[in-house]
Structure formats: structure tokens, C-alpha cells
Amino acid sequence: MRTLIAANWKMFKTRAEAQQTARDLVSLLQNDWPQERDVLLFAPFTALAATAEAVADSPVAVGAQDVYPAAEGAFTGEVSPGMILDCGASWVLAGHSERRHILGESPAFVGRKAAFALESGLSVMLCIGETLEEREADKLEIVLRTQLEQAVRGLSAEACLKGLAIAYEPVWAIGTGKVASEADILEAHAMVRNILGVILGSTAGSLPILYGGSVKPENASAILALDNVNGLLVGGASLRAESFSKIIRA
Ligand code: 13P
């Protein structure tokens, strides 16, 4: 399986800043493109088209950070899959923990987003992960199972193979500098693979599972070497092209 290294810029960067970062990244990578690595930038909606334009002649893909599960309609402030495709983006995040926990998105709503985005021709990175409270209450497996079941149960194997990636991001490791231990990552990623196997059968082995949460150039290669880790979803350390390019080459 190829390794997917994704940047989540969250609510950072104007159009000009996003374009500059994207161009800097392409020029840092272009003379010696890392083998077996795919690169993806989740840009804010307002900078989506500008980012896509900046990487248009490169293998870098672009995604949006959220999507609404309808083609169009009276949904003030929301953005449809068609609008995202129209900006030149091909991916979306669904269920990032900041949306689940700050904006109150339920597993069922995240599931509707993932299904509709896939049907509409976007690839989907479904984010899952437990809070510290849930981990301490021994609820890791039930949380991951609920989040995965609600999103993946209704999907066909073909749709999953064509466009689904999972990102395991323990909420307590996001933006805290507190990276999960190798044992924690191994355990959670094996759990995710098993749960996917129960839902999807043999298709589960082909779906990429990324790790996210305080990934830095210094810890990226050790995390990528772990079983069932097929890529990284990077927040803070993806905001600067130099640091993100080091992670891509890790
Ligand atoms: P940090 O890399 O800043 O911890 O963020 C992780 C994340 O939320 C990526 O989606």
C-alpha cells in the first residue's frame, strides 16, 4: 500500500499564504519526489481553489476540511461536494475531532457526510478517535467501533476501495505535543483494522489507516514504521513547507 501524508491546515492561512506554502512545498519536493508517498493538503474552504491552482502541475492532491451531505439547497453556510470538486479538490475530511467535539457533530451525521461525499465522487478521510476521558474509562474500542460502524456500515466495498481512508487521531494527542506511544498506536490501529474487517470483510486490509496527533519531523518515521500505519495526518507541523516536507520524506 502507498503511504499517504496529509496536511490539515485547520483555520489557518489566507489565500496568498496557502498558495505560498503549497508552492514552497512543491518546489522542495519536485526534484526528488519521494517514492511510494502520496501528498494531500486539506486547506480551508476560502483557500481551496487557490491551493488547488498552486499544485495543479504536481502530484499533490487537495481536500476540504468538511462537507455537507446534500447536492444543494437551503443550508446556510454549508458547502456541497459539487462545490468542493468545482474548486479542484478531490478529498474531504469527515468527522475531525474538532468538529465532533467543538461543533457537536454526531457519529450518524458524520456517516451521512462520508457516504454522500463518496457517492459524489470525492475521496473521504474519516477521522476517528477517543477523548482522554473515554480512554481512561476503558472505552477505546467501543468509541472506535461506534464511530466506524456509523460511517462505514452503509458503504459498499467498491466505494470504500475507491475513496475511503481512516485517520485515527486520539483527541488528547491533537495539538497538545503529547504524541501517543508506539504501543498505543499499534493497539488502536490493530483495533481499527479488526473492526473494519468485521464490517467490510477482506476489503478492510486494503484501506489506508493514518495516524494523527502531534506528528513532527522528529517522530514521523518511527510512527510510519508501525504495523497498520499507512500514513500521517499532520496539523501544526504541516503549516510550514519545510517542516511538512521533512515529514513527507521521513
Ligand atoms: P496536530 O498535528 O497539530 O496535533 O493536529 C493533528 C490533527 O488534528 C490533524 O487533523
Boltz pocket constraint, residues with backbone or C-beta under 6 A from the ligand:
constraints:
  - pocket:
      binder: B
      contacts: [[A, 8], [A, 96], [A, 169], [A, 173], [A, 174], [A, 175], [A, 176], [A, 177], [A, 212], [A, 213], [A, 214], [A, 215], [A, 233], [A, 234], [A, 235], [A, 236], [A, 237]]
      max_distance: 6.0
